[in-house]
């Protein structure tokens, strides 16, 4: 299990270090995570329905998707 270090700037999530792998978060104007970007390419993309359902392309796992810039976690399978 890799250690994950998240970085925020001005109260908004902007970066992660997942076991030495660096990724930057790119958010839309609402604060939803749209992309995860490594040093050269987009590794993951996220789209949302009006009610917050997430569609994910890519293989990286992050709980910070719907309004993720503000630090909200999406916990799948929990009430």
C-alpha positions as a LaTeX table, in Angstrom:
\begin{tabular}{lrrr}
\hline
Residue & $x$ (\AA) & $y$ (\AA) & $z$ (\AA) \\
\hline
Unk1 & 0.00 & 0.00 & 0.00 \\
Unk2 & 1.49 & 3.33 & $-1.09$ \\
Unk3 & 1.50 & 6.44 & 1.05 \\
Unk4 & $-0.40$ & 9.37 & $-0.44$ \\
Unk5 & 0.47 & 12.99 & 0.29 \\
Unk6 & $-2.04$ & 15.61 & $-0.87$ \\
Unk7 & $-1.11$ & 19.27 & $-1.29$ \\
Unk8 & $-3.52$ & 22.20 & $-1.24$ \\
Unk9 & $-3.06$ & 25.82 & $-2.17$ \\
Unk10 & $-5.43$ & 28.48 & $-0.91$ \\
Unk11 & $-7.64$ & 25.76 & 0.56 \\
Unk12 & $-8.03$ & 23.91 & $-2.74$ \\
Unk13 & $-6.58$ & 20.48 & $-3.55$ \\
Unk14 & $-3.97$ & 20.82 & $-6.27$ \\
Unk15 & $-1.44$ & 17.95 & $-6.16$ \\
Unk16 & $-0.80$ & 14.40 & $-4.96$ \\
Unk17 & 2.28 & 12.29 & $-4.42$ \\
Unk18 & 1.20 & 8.64 & $-4.49$ \\
Unk19 & 4.21 & 6.51 & $-3.60$ \\
Unk20 & 6.56 & 8.80 & $-5.55$ \\
Unk21 & 4.23 & 9.26 & $-8.53$ \\
Unk22 & 3.37 & 12.97 & $-8.88$ \\
Unk23 & 0.01 & 14.15 & $-10.29$ \\
Unk24 & $-1.64$ & 17.55 & $-10.54$ \\
Unk25 & $-5.39$ & 18.05 & $-10.19$ \\
Unk26 & $-7.22$ & 20.18 & $-12.78$ \\
Unk27 & $-10.66$ & 21.39 & $-11.67$ \\
Unk28 & $-13.61$ & 23.05 & $-13.34$ \\
Unk29 & $-15.20$ & 26.29 & $-12.12$ \\
Unk30 & $-17.39$ & 24.44 & $-9.59$ \\
Unk31 & $-14.47$ & 22.52 & $-8.06$ \\
Unk32 & $-15.01$ & 19.11 & $-9.65$ \\
Unk33 & $-11.85$ & 17.25 & $-10.62$ \\
Unk34 & $-11.69$ & 17.15 & $-14.44$ \\
Unk35 & $-8.21$ & 15.73 & $-14.99$ \\
Unk36 & $-5.22$ & 14.18 & $-13.29$ \\
Unk37 & $-2.01$ & 15.20 & $-15.06$ \\
Unk38 & 1.49 & 13.80 & $-14.62$ \\
Unk39 & 4.56 & 15.72 & $-15.78$ \\
Unk40 & 3.69 & 15.38 & $-19.48$ \\
Unk41 & 0.20 & 13.97 & $-20.13$ \\
Unk42 & $-3.37$ & 13.68 & $-18.89$ \\
Unk43 & $-3.56$ & 10.31 & $-17.10$ \\
Unk44 & $-7.22$ & 10.41 & $-16.05$ \\
Unk45 & $-10.34$ & 12.36 & $-16.98$ \\
Unk46 & $-13.62$ & 12.71 & $-15.12$ \\
Unk47 & $-17.08$ & 13.84 & $-16.29$ \\
Unk48 & $-20.20$ & 14.38 & $-14.20$ \\
Unk49 & $-23.96$ & 14.25 & $-14.54$ \\
Unk50 & $-25.97$ & 17.18 & $-13.12$ \\
Unk51 & $-26.46$ & 15.10 & $-9.94$ \\
Unk52 & $-22.79$ & 14.28 & $-9.40$ \\
Unk53 & $-22.47$ & 10.79 & $-10.85$ \\
Unk54 & $-18.88$ & 10.30 & $-11.97$ \\
Unk55 & $-17.65$ & 8.80 & $-15.24$ \\
Unk56 & $-13.92$ & 8.06 & $-15.10$ \\
Unk57 & $-11.41$ & 7.31 & $-17.86$ \\
Unk58 & $-8.00$ & 6.13 & $-16.66$ \\
Unk59 & $-6.60$ & 3.80 & $-14.04$ \\
Unk60 & $-5.72$ & 6.03 & $-11.08$ \\
Unk61 & $-7.82$ & 6.00 & $-7.94$ \\
Unk62 & $-8.74$ & 9.22 & $-6.14$ \\
Unk63 & $-11.56$ & 9.94 & $-3.69$ \\
Unk64 & $-11.46$ & 13.66 & $-4.63$ \\
Unk65 & $-13.77$ & 13.85 & $-7.65$ \\
Unk66 & $-17.17$ & 15.59 & $-7.26$ \\
Unk67 & $-16.32$ & 18.96 & $-5.65$ \\
Unk68 & $-12.94$ & 17.41 & $-4.86$ \\
Unk69 & $-11.08$ & 20.73 & $-5.03$ \\
Unk70 & $-12.68$ & 21.69 & $-1.73$ \\
Unk71 & $-11.61$ & 18.43 & $-0.08$ \\
Unk72 & $-14.87$ & 16.50 & $-0.32$ \\
Unk73 & $-14.34$ & 12.75 & $-0.47$ \\
Unk74 & $-16.44$ & 10.40 & $-2.59$ \\
Unk75 & $-16.75$ & 7.23 & $-0.50$ \\
Unk76 & $-18.21$ & 4.52 & $-2.71$ \\
Unk77 & $-20.29$ & 1.87 & $-0.99$ \\
Unk78 & $-20.67$ & 3.72 & 2.32 \\
Unk79 & $-23.69$ & 5.43 & 3.84 \\
\hline
\end{tabular}
